[in-house]
């Protein structure tokens, strides 16, 4: 769980840095990069949550 929190903080920093870089340069590639990071982070979070749910479901049965 600690590793997930560290990854979450790093993802938040990366997204924030991309948005700040866009505000300074007005280059849309930074927004695209931030959107991709957010998309893959959400996908990763869903996979981890699904695995945790399956783990709990298997223990119950």
Secondary structure, DSSP 8 states (H G I E B T S, - for coil): -HHHHHHHHHHHHHHHHHHHHHHHH--HHHHHHHHHHHHHHHHHHHHHHHHHHHHHHHHH-
